[in-house]
Amino acid sequence: MLTVEKIGGTSMSQFGDCLENIIKGGRAPENMYNRIFVVSAYNNVTNWLLEHKKTGEPGVYARFLNNDDYVVALDELYLKLLDINKGFEAIGLDLNEAQAFLSHRMKQAKTYLHSMRQVISSGYVERSNIYLAAREILASLGEAHSTWNSVNILNNCGINATFIDLCGFNDSESLTIDQRIHKAFKDIDFSRTLCIATGYTKGTEGIMRAFDRGYSEVTFCKIAVDVKADEAIIHKEYHLSSADPKLVGVENSIPVGNTNFIIADQLADIGMEAIHPKAAKPLELQGINIRIKNTFEPNHPGTLISRNYVSPEPKIEIVSGTDKVIAFEVHDPMMVGEVGYDLRIMQVLQRYNISYILKSTNANSITMLVWDNANTANMIEELASKFYQVTVKPVAIVCVMGTNIAYPGFLTAAAKSLSDNGINIECFGQSLRQVNMQFVIAREHYAQAVVALNRAMCIKR
């Protein structure tokens, strides 16, 4: 059985646990192989290189973009990465070899970025493409660092490991992402070596153009498809659970066990990605299941995401959501009966590249839920200038999901749970497929709503 397995940044930062729980996992030496690992940068490294994923705090990329001294920023980052290395010496990392690799890769990056800065200064090129290329170069540094370290540790522990560097730093080949991946793996005997691959892949199409920070999941999925993996496994610091353990407590957070790609898409739509939906589609189409496992509970089977799974019994599988959204309502007394009124709204959203999460309508009002960010603020300003009345409200959305919830009583129970906790439903959405009930509530009630719905719908007494 050949598996492709992804290890996220938080788990990578605790690589000693990964080594014991995931890679060794009590296996005999002869059972160690037939696995490919795709690894992320260590926790926070990509935030330092680009920008903080949640807060937006700028990293090295912002220095380059703003014509500031990015070289100093890279030097400061280099020292941070050396400090990270020291934490792995006890489990087998050769610090001198690790420093030599990192120093060389940093020097290469500085050379590339210096050349780009000169080209930009010439005024002969369109800057956005150069900036995107710089972003890709910086992003790749984090994955190259963690991947090389992992291979060095494994080899020093007596495990035959191969460094699969998909970053393309040492070649000028004009390869697509798929071509680079295929070339890297085509001659490898997986029964004799553990392949550790960078989560970043260089390609002519630019992996970050469509996926930005989701690029490691793209690499993971494309590798699984290319090698025809029997299963794709994602190792995280938590199980895919009935609700966020940080909100409801680990003791009240139940591993889902089984679900399907439709539910994975619902999670992605509210920013709680089990896996990036565009990245997962090739796996879904090829019939390759995804298993989500907890790094720190290696003996637990985790949650299997498959194409055709439907729970044999009606049940709620996941309660999730976000409080980082706003609802806007377009109201117009003349809307009633006007064909295509909402098309005019959608054209504004399209101009700002904004996708809505929920849409609810009545005779003369249309309500949509979108992410709360600067881009959205500009879109709202244009809507207000074009339509009769636009109302905006900061809100949260909490969702109750399952592969088999088209059953009388679930909606009643969910609404009653919110009501019993004094939480008003501002807006509601559910499609005919009936896999996701979406409740829009006041933002300050988000955590309370998740706890209440998880207790009422998922915890069996």
N, C-alpha and C positions, 0 to 999 in steps of 0.2 A: 504494500500500500504506500503510495507516494503522496505526501502532504506538503502543502505550502503554508507556512505559518508566519503571521505578523506579530511582532512584539512592539507595543507602543512605548512612547517616551518615558512615562512614569515607571513602567516595569523595567525598561532598560537602565534607568538610574539605580535600580536595585538588581544589578546583573548577577550578583551572587545567588539571589533567589531564583532568577531565570535559569542559571546554570544547573542548580540542584533540582528545581521543580519541573522545568520544561525540557531542557536539553538532555540532562541525564535522566531524571525522572525514574530512577530505579531500574533503568534498562541495562541489559547485558550488553557488552561491547558490540556484539554482532547485530544488535537491534537498534544501534544508535543512529543509523543512516536512513536513506530514503526520505529525507526531510530537507526542505529548503526554508530558510528563515529570512524574512524581509524585516529589517529593523529600522526603527525611527531614530532620530537624534535623541540624545538624553534630554530629560525634562528641562524645559525653559531655553534650551540652546537655540531652537528655531525662533523663539520670541526675541532673543538677543540679536540674532542675525537679521530678522525682518522687522517685525513689530509684535507686541504682545497680542495674542489672538483674542483675548477677552477685553483688555483695557485699551488697546490701541497704542500703548506706550511705544515710541519709536525705537528701532534698533539700528544696526549698521546701515541697513538699506536706506533709511531716512537721511543719514549723513551723506551718502552718495547722491541721493536724489536732490538734496538741497545744496549740493556743491560745498559741503562742509568737509572737515578732515576725517574721512572714513578710514584712513590708514591707522590713525591713532585708535579709533574705535576697534579696528581689527586686532591691533596689538593688545588692547585691553581684553578683548574676547579670548585671544590666544592664551593669556595668563589664566583666565577662568577655566579654559578647557584643560590646561595642564593640572590645575587643582582637582578637576573631576577625575583625571587619570590617576592621581595619587590614591583615590578611594578604591581603585581596583587592583592595586599592587598586591594586596594580600591574597587575591584569588587567582593570581598568575600573570597579570599584565607586566610586560617588560617596559619600564618607564623610559629607558633610553631609546629603545626602538620606537615606542609610541610617540615620543617627542620628535624624533627624526621624521617620521611620516607626517605628523601634523605640521611641522615647520615647513616641510617641502610643499604640502598642499596649500598652506596659507600664502607662501611665496608665489605659487602659481596664480592664486586668486588675485593677489595684488597686481600682478603683471597684467592679467586680463582686464581688471577694472581700470588700471592706469591707461591702457590702450583705449578702452571705451570712453573714458573721460576726454581723451585727446580727440577722438572722433566726434564726440558731441560738441566740443569747443570749436571744431572746424565749421559747424553750421551747415554742413552738406547733407546731413541725414535727418530722418524723422526720429525724434528723441524717444518716443514711447517704446519702440522696438528695442532700442539699446537699453532702456531702463528695465524692460522685462527680462532681457538677457542677463543683466546684472543681478536681478532678483533671483533668477534661477541659479546662477553661479554661487551666490551667497547661501541659498537654501541647501545646495548640495554639500556644503562643507560639514554641516551637522551630521548628515547621514554617513558621509565618508569616515568621519571621526569615530562614530560609535560602531560602525561595521568593522573597520580595521581593528579596533580594540578587541572586539568580540572574537575575531578570528585568531588574534594573537593569544588571547587568554585560552581559547579552546586548544590550540596547538600545544601550548605550554602545559596543558592538563592531559595531554596524550590523546586528544580527540582530533582526528584528521579533518581539518576545516579548510574551505576554499573561499577566498575573498572575491566576491563578484561585484566589481566596481562598475556600476552602470552610469556613473557621473560623466564619463567621457572626457575627463580632464587631459588625458594623455593621447588623444587622437583627434583628428579633424574630419572623421568620416561623416558623411551626410546621410545619417540613418534615421528612420522613423523610430518611435518608441518601441513598436512591435519588432522591428528589424533588429534593434540593439539587444533586446531581451532574447530573441531567438538565437542570435549569434553567440551570446554569452553562455547559453545553456546547451547548445546543440551537441557538443562532444563530451559532456560530463557523464560519468558513471555514478549515478546517485547512490548506488549501493556501497560505494567506497569512501565517500566524503560528504560532510555536511556543508552545504552551500549557504553562505551568509551574504545576502545581497543588500545593497544600499536601497533605502526607500525612495530615493530620487533616481529618475532615469532621464538622461539627456536624449532629446529627439528633435527632429526638424520642426515638428509642429508645436513644440514648447509645452511641456506637461502642465505648467502653471497657468496657461491661457484659459483653459476650461475648468481646472480643478483647484488652482492656487494651493492653499494649505492642505488640501486633500490628496496631494500627489502620491504620498506613500501608499495609500489604499489603491490608487490606480496601478502602481507598480506591482503590488501584491496580487491584484486580480488578473492583470495581464500575464504575469508569470504562471499563475495557476492554470490559465487557459492554454498557454503555450506548451507547458509540459504535460498537459492533460492530467492534472492532479485528481486524486480520488476524493480529496476533501481539502477545503481551505479553512484554516484555523486562525482566529484572532485572540491573542492573549491580552487581557486587560487587568487592571487592578481590582475591578469589581465584576461580579456576574452581570449579565443582562437580566435585570430583575423587575419585579412587579412595580417598583418605584425606586426613586433615587435613594440609596442608603444614607446619604448625607442629610436627607430631609426626614425620612421616616424611621431611621435607625436600622442598622444591619439586621437586628433580630426581627424586624417587621418587613424585610425586603426579601422576597421569595424568588429564587432563580426561575426564569420562565420555562426552561426545559425544551420546549418545541414551539416554533412559530414559522411564519412564511415570509417571503420577500415582500409581500404587500404590506405587512406590518412594519417591516424594516423601512419601507418607503415612508410610511406614516410618521415614524420616529424622525427620519431625516428631515421631513417637512417642517418640523418644529425645532430643528437644531440639535436633537438628541440622537446623533448618528450612531447606529450600530456599525454602519459602513456607508460610505458615500453612495447614493443611489445610482449615479451614472457609472461609478466604478463597479458596482455589483451586478449591473445588467448582463455583462458577458458571462459571468458565473451562472446567473439564473438561466440564461439561454442555453448554456452548455450543460445544464443539469448538475453543476458542481455545488454541493451544499457548503454552507458556511457554519462553522462552529465557534461560538463565543465562549472562551474559557477564562476562569479566574486564575491568574498567575500564582496566587498564594493558596489555592485549593486544587493542587494538581490531580488529585484522584476523583474530583467531581467531573462528571461528563459535560457540564456546561449546558449551553442552549444551542440546539441545531436549527438553523434557518434553511428551509428547503422550499422547493417551488410549489408543491401541491399539498403541503400539510394544512389540514383543517382539524381543529380539536374535536375529538369524538364526542365530547360533552360541551354544552354551551358554558362558556366561562370568560371572565375578564382576565387578560394576560398581563397587561401593562397599563399603569397610570403615569402619564408624563405631561410635560408642557414647558412653558417658558413665561417669564415675566418681562421679557425684553421686546414687547410688541406694543403697537398702538392700533386702535380702531378708528377709522374715519368713515363718516357717513355723508353721502351726497344726497341732499334732499331738494326736491323740486316739485311744486304742485302740478306742473305741466308734464311730469314724467309719465303719468299713468296712461297706458295704451300706446306710448311712443315706441315704435320698433327700433331697436339698436341703440337705445340711450346709453346702455352700459358699455357699448363699443367705444364711445367717446372717452369714457373713463379709462378703459383698458389701453387706449392709444397713448394716454399720458403715462401710465405705468410702464409701457413698453419703452418709451423714450428714456426713462430713467433706469431701465433694466431691473425692474422690481416685480417680483412674483408675489401674489397674495397667498395667504395661508387659509383664509376662510372668506366666504362671501355669503351674505344673507340679504334678501330683498323683500320689500312689500310694494304697495301700489305706487308710492311716490318717494321711496328712500332705498338707497343701496348702501350697505355697510360692508367694508372690507377690513381684513386684519393683515397688517404688514409689519416688518421688522422696524424697530425704532432706532434710526441712525440718521446721520447728516444727509445722506442721499434721499432718504424718505422725506425729510423736512423740506427739501427743495421741491420734491414732487407735490407735497401738500400745498405749498405756496402757489404752484401753477394751477392746481385744481381749484383753489379758492378764487383765483382770478377768472376762471372759465365757467363756473357753475353757480347756480342760484344761492345755495347755502351748503357750506362744508363744515362739519363739526368733527373735532379731533379729541380723542380721549386716551390717555395712557392706561393700558389694561394688561391683563395676563390671560393666557389660554391654558386650560388643563384638559387633557384628553384621556378618554377611557377606550382602550383598544383590545381587540381580540379577533382571532380567525373565525370564531363562531359565536357572535353576539346578536345575530338576527333572531331574537327570542323575546317574547313579551316579558316585561318586568325589569329588564336591565336599565332602560332609560328612567323608569320610575324610581328605581333604587338609587341611581346616581343623583338625580335631581333632589330626592329626599335627603340624601346624605349632605348635600350642599346646603339645603334649606335648614336642616337640623343644626348646622353650624353657623347659621346666620349669614350665609353667603348668597348674594343675589346673582342670578344668571343674567348678564347684560345682553348676551347674544348666544345663539346656538346653531350648530351645523351638523348634519349627518347625510351621507349620500345613500343611494339605493343599495350599494354593496354592503352597507352596514358592518363596517369593520372598525369604525372610529367615531365616537361621539365627542364633539368639540364644544367645550363650554368657555365662553368669554366671561371673565369675572373682574372685579376690581383688583388692581395690581397688588395691593397690600394683603390680599387674602390668598395669594398663590400658594405659599408653603402650607398654610392651614388646609387648603382645598386638596392638595396632593395627599396629605396625611389622612384626611377624612375619607377620600375616595378609595385609597389603598386599604384602609381599615374595613370599609363597608363592602368593597367589591372583590378584594383579592385575598384577605386573611380569612382562612377557614377556621372556625372554632369547633 
